[in-house]
Amino acid sequence: MFAKIDVNGDSAAGLYQWLKSEQPGDGDSSDIVWNFEKFLVNANGDVVKRFAPTVSPEEVAEQLDDLLG
């Protein structure tokens, strides 16, 4: 459960491969650039948005009402 996994490259964990394919981001690469990058997934399992590491959890929470409403 707490083992280190890869999030980029050929050996990236399947979850992160899927998240990045659904929301590739704005840069030249879909790679996760730093810890605390966030993905918002709705109740249907759709990846709704990807957030940079500098976006606070509070800013992400502001968008939850739209998904829960």
QUIFENPE-V615610 format. One record per residue. N is the residue number from 0. RES is the residue in one letter. SS is DSSP state (h for helix, s for strand, l for the rest). D_LAST is the distance of its C-alpha to the last C-alpha in Angstrom with 1 decimal. Layout:
# QUIFENPE-V615610
N/RES/SS/D_LAST  N/RES/SS/D_LAST
This chain:
# QUIFENPE-V615610
0/M/l/32.6  1/F/l/33.7  2/A/l/35.9  3/K/l/35.8  4/I/l/34.4  5/D/l/34.7  6/V/l/31.6  7/N/l/33.7  8/G/l/36.7  9/D/l/38.1  10/S/l/37.5  11/A/l/33.8  12/A/l/31.8  13/G/h/30.1  14/L/h/26.6  15/Y/h/27.3  16/Q/h/29.0  17/W/h/26.0  18/L/h/23.5  19/K/h/26.0  20/S/h/26.6  21/E/h/22.9  22/Q/l/22.6  23/P/l/26.3  24/G/l/25.8  25/D/l/27.8  26/G/l/31.2  27/D/l/34.2  28/S/l/33.2  29/S/l/30.0  30/D/l/31.5  31/I/l/29.6  32/V/l/31.6  33/W/l/31.1  34/N/l/29.5  35/F/l/26.0  36/E/l/24.7  37/K/s/21.1  38/F/s/19.0  39/L/s/15.2  40/V/s/14.6  41/N/l/11.5  42/A/l/11.5  43/N/l/13.9  44/G/l/16.2  45/D/l/16.1  46/V/s/17.2  47/V/s/14.9  48/K/s/16.9  49/R/s/20.1  50/F/s/20.9  51/A/l/24.5  52/P/l/26.0  53/T/l/26.2  54/V/l/22.4  55/S/l/21.6  56/P/h/19.0  57/E/h/17.7  58/E/h/17.2  59/V/h/15.3  60/A/h/13.1  61/E/l/12.2  62/Q/l/10.4  63/L/h/8.3  64/D/h/5.6  65/D/h/5.4  66/L/h/5.7  67/L/h/3.8  68/G/l/0.0
